[in-house]
Amino acid sequence: MEAGDVALLACPACAGTLVFHGQQEEGRLSWGWLRCGGCGEAWPVKRGLARLYREESVRGTDRLMRVIYDGLPALHDPLTKVLTPLLQSVTESKMRAGYIRRLELGALRPSEDGAPLRILEVGVGAGANLPLIRRELGAGQEVQVWGVDLSEGMLGRCQHRLRKGSYPGVRLMMADGHSLPFPSGMFDRVLSVGGIGGYRDPAAGLRELARVAKPGTPVVVVDEQMDAAHRPSLLQRAAFRAITFYTRDAHCPRELLPSRATDVLEEQVSPFFYCLRFRMPKLAVVPVTG
């Protein structure tokens, strides 16, 4: 994350303004603290990653899932690439393309105020979606992709990806999807893949995704659900149960969407994964009468 990005953040505790105190390397945050001018909370920055969450809030399934992802960061993407076609009869690339298109990245246009376009991925992991996002974006547009995750191991793999390839404009940080460190309406597109089902409070996570999205922008959520139209084999049933060990009811949380959500679309992008797309409308302006 660059030093100039700090002004765009909001304290996850009180939504106050943050100020960085510490070391920088070539204009990027390296070590130090992000201190809130409102509540005084200090959030550490270590090894180039801001840690904008409270450790005591990571509990239940959140803590369990983080332990698992921290334990296999180097294996996650290769296993996904191999096991997706083996267990679901669809390639990983086709599955990802099925939900990336719902972001409508080709419809993005430069903002009227000249600010960069901003895309958020909650649960960015090792960054497997970054090449697809970059491919779908129009040429010549200034775009920032903000990736947050609670797994330092997975973010380490994502940093490795960024060092090996050309991914300008990517910002990474550790943050909790229940309390995102951004002001409301900051992002032009919002994506969450493979995480919401394991949240201790998925309704809160959905509210946060909706809050940080600009009105009218697509918010895309992807996670496990067995396709009701699919007749799974015994192996597929066993595999799905193993993947969704954290719950007995892996399903699309459409019923937990904010009450004002509109343009809701639920579909399967593979036998094991749903894609839920919605938007939040603009707040109506009530005229003041005398």
N, C-alpha and C positions, 0 to 999 in steps of 0.2 A: 504494500500500500504506500502511495506517495504522500509526502508531507502535506501537500495541498488538499488531499482527500479528507483530512481530519475535519475540516469545516463542514463537510457534507454529512457527517455522522451525528447521531443523537444518542445520548446516554440511555442504555437499556433499562436503567432503574427509574429515571425521572424525565427522560427526553430532553435533558439539558444539553448545552453546548460543551464540547470536549476540547481540551488543549493538550498537545503533546509535550512531554518533558523527557528528554533522553537523547540517544544517539541516532544519527542518520547515516546512511551509506548511499551516496550518489542520489540524494533527494528522497530516498525511501526510508521508512521507519525501520529501525533495527532493534534497539533495546530501549526500554524506558517505561513510561506510564502515560495513559490517556486519562487526564483528570477532568472531572465534571465541574463546571462552574456553578451548577445549581445545587446538587446534593453533596458534592465533595467526594463522591466515589472515585476511586482510582482503579483503572483497568490496565493490566500489564501488557507489555509488548515484549515478546521474546523470540529470538531467532527470526525476526522479520514478520511475525504473526501477532496481530492484535488479538487479545483474548477478552472479548466483550460479552462475558457471561459470568454467572455466579456458580461456582462449583457445587455449592450446597443445593442448587436447584436441579442439578443433573442427578436424577434418582429414578428408581423403578426401571421401566423398559428403556428409558433414555440412557441410563448408565450401562445397562446390559448390552445394548446395541453398540455403544461406543467401545466397550471392551472387545467385542467381536471384530469391529472394523479396524481397531488399532492393532489387532492380532494378525490380520492378513492383508495389509494394504498392497503388497506386491503381487498377491495372488488374485485379488478381487476381479480386476478387469480381464485377465487371461481366462479365468474360470467362467466369467460371464460370456465371453466370446465363444468358448467351447461348448458350454452346457445349454445355452439358449437354443440353438438349433437341435441339439440332441434331445432335449426334454420338451420343447415347445413347437418343433417343426416350423420354426421361423428364424431367420438370421437375426443376429443382434442389430445389425445396421438397419434392417427393415423395421424392426420394432422401434428403434430410436427415431427413425424417420417418421413413423406414425404419430408420435407425439410432438416432435419438433415442428412439424407443419402447423400444429394448432397454435403455435406462438405467432404465426403470421409475420415473420421477420421481414419478408419481402415487402410488406406494406409500410414499414417504418420510413418516416420522412424526417429530414432535419428539423429540429425544434425552432420555433419562431424567435426565441431569445438567444439562439446560437449556442446553447449548452449542449454538451455531448449527449447522445442517446445512451440510456443506461438500462442494462438487463441484469436481473438478479436470478441466480440459481441457488436455492436453499438445499443443502445436501449435495454440494458440488462433487464431493468424493475426490477421485483421482483425475477428474476433468474430462471424462470420456465424451461428454456432450460438447465440449468447446470446439472441436473441429467441425461439427455439424452446424453449430451456431454461426461460426465464422463463414462457412460456405454459403449459408442462406442469406447473409447480410448483403445489402447493396454496396457496390464499390464506391469509394470516396467518402463514406460516412464515418464520422468520428463516433465510435461506440466504445463504451466501457462495459465490461462484463464483471459483475461483482459475484464472487463465489464464497459462500459461508458453509461451514461444517463444524460439528463438534468433535470429529476425530482428527487428532493431530497427525496420526499415521497416514490417513488418506490425504490430508492436505499436503503432507510431505511428498507423496507421490505426485500430486498435482503440481507442486513447485518444480519437481523433477521434469515433468512434461513441459512446463513453461520454459525451463532452461534449455531443453533439447530442441524445441520448435519455435516458430514465430507466432506469438500470441500477444500482440500489443493491446494495451488497455485492460488487462485482466487484474483485478484486485482480489486478494484472498484474505480471509480472517476466520477466527474461531468465534462462533456465536450460536446462541440457542434459538431455534425456530419459534419458541414460545414467546420470545421477547426480542425482536430484531432491532439492531442498533441503528435504525434509519428513521428519518422523519416520514410522516405520512405522504403518500402520493409522489414518491421519489422516482419510481422506476417505470420505464416504458414497456417492459415485458417482465413477467415473473414466472419462474419455473421451479417445481419441486419434484424430484424423482426418488422413489424408493425410501421414503423416510416417514411420511405422515402416519402410516399404519403402526409404527413403533413409538409414536409420541405418547407420553403419559397423559396428554390432553390434546387430542387431535383437533378439537373444535377451536381451541386457542391458537393452534398453529395455522389453521385456515383463516382465522380472523386477522392474524398478523400478515399473511400473504396478501389478503385483500386490502389491508390498511396501507401497505407500502406501495401498492400499485396505483398508477394514475387512473383516474376515472375512465372507463371505457376500454382499458387495455386488457388483453387476454391474460388470465391467470391459469396456468396449466399444472395440474397435480397428477402424478403417476405413482402407482404402487400396486401391491399384489391383490388380485381377485381372480378366482377361477371363472373362466368364461362359462356362463350358464348354457350356452349353445354347444359347448364342446363336450365330447364324451371321452373323458380321460382314461388312459390305461392304468393298470395297477401301479406301474412304475411312476407315471405322472402324478397319481394321487399321493404316493409316498414322497415324491420329490417336493410337491407343493406343500405338504404338511411339514416337511423338514425346513423349507424356506420360511414358512410362516409359523414357526414354533412359538413365537412370542404372543400369539393370540389364537383363540378358537374361532374367531369371526373375522377373517381377512376379507374386507369388502370395500367398495367405493363409498366414502363417507359423505355422499350427497346430502343426506339428511342433516349434516352438521354445518353446511354452508351458512354464511351470514344471511339473515333474512332478506336483505336487499339485493342479493346476488341475482344477476340476470344473464340471459343468453347462455343458460347452462346446457352443456353437452357432455354426456357420458358414453364412452365407447370402449371396446376392448382393442388394444394394440397388439396383443398376443394372447394365447390361451391362459397365461398366468397374470397378465397385467392390464389394468384399466387405465384410461386417460380421462380425466375430468377437467373440462374447460369452463370457466365462468368469467364474468366481468362485474365490476361494481359501477353503478351509475353515478353521475354527478349529483351532489346534494342540491335539492331545490332551494332557490333563494326566495324567501318569504318577504314580500314588500312590507315596509314599515308604514303604517298609517297613523295619522294624528288623531 
